[in-house]
Amino acid sequence: MRTREDLLVEAGITMTKLKKVQKENDMLRGQVDMLQRESEYWEHQAKTLEVRKTKLEGQLALWKGTAP
């Protein structure tokens, strides 16, 4: 049978592990948030480049004299 002191030590160890897991969880959530912001940024950049590409293709067609 475990003593009260043994139970307190075990509870302390469990709390320490819990705090470590919570800290790691917070860190990972921060990384997820950062990756989502980066993803949104690069999606916006890709859309911007697609628009620029379309405009430049139109200008090139006009320059070549092959515009519709």
RASULZI-V566279 format. One record per residue. N is the residue number from 1. RES is the residue in one small letter. PHI is phi in radians with two decimals (none if undefined). NEAR is the number of other C-alpha atoms within 8 Angstrom. D_FIRST is the distance of its C-alpha to the first C-alpha in whole Angstrom. Layout:
N RES PHI NEAR D_FIRST
N RES PHI NEAR D_FIRST
//
This chain:
1 m none 2 0
2 r -1.40 5 4
3 t -1.51 6 7
4 r -1.05 6 10
5 e -1.12 6 12
6 d -1.07 8 10
7 l -1.15 9 10
8 l -1.14 8 14
9 v -1.12 8 15
10 e -1.10 8 14
11 a -1.13 8 16
12 g -1.11 8 19
13 i -1.12 8 19
14 t -1.10 8 19
15 m -1.12 8 22
16 t -1.10 8 24
17 k -1.11 8 24
18 l -1.08 8 25
19 k -1.08 8 28
20 k -1.12 8 29
21 v -1.15 8 29
22 q -1.11 8 31
23 k -1.12 8 33
24 e -1.12 8 34
25 n -1.08 8 35
26 d -1.06 8 37
27 m -1.10 8 39
28 l -1.16 8 39
29 r -1.10 8 41
30 g -1.08 8 43
31 q -1.15 8 44
32 v -1.10 8 45
33 d -1.04 8 47
34 m -1.10 8 49
35 l -1.14 8 50
36 q -1.15 8 51
37 r -1.12 8 53
38 e -1.11 8 54
39 s -1.08 8 55
40 e -1.09 8 57
41 y -1.06 8 59
42 w -1.23 8 60
43 e -1.13 8 61
44 h -1.11 8 63
45 q -1.09 8 65
46 a -1.11 8 65
47 k -1.12 8 67
48 t -1.06 8 69
49 l -1.16 8 70
50 e -1.09 8 71
51 v -1.11 8 73
52 r -1.07 8 75
53 k -1.08 8 75
54 t -1.06 8 77
55 k -1.10 8 79
56 l -1.17 8 80
57 e -1.13 8 81
58 g -1.13 9 83
59 q -1.13 8 85
60 l -1.14 8 85
61 a -1.11 10 87
62 l -1.14 9 89
63 w -1.12 7 90
64 k -1.35 7 91
65 g 1.40 6 93
66 t -1.97 7 91
67 a -1.21 7 89
68 p -1.16 2 90
//
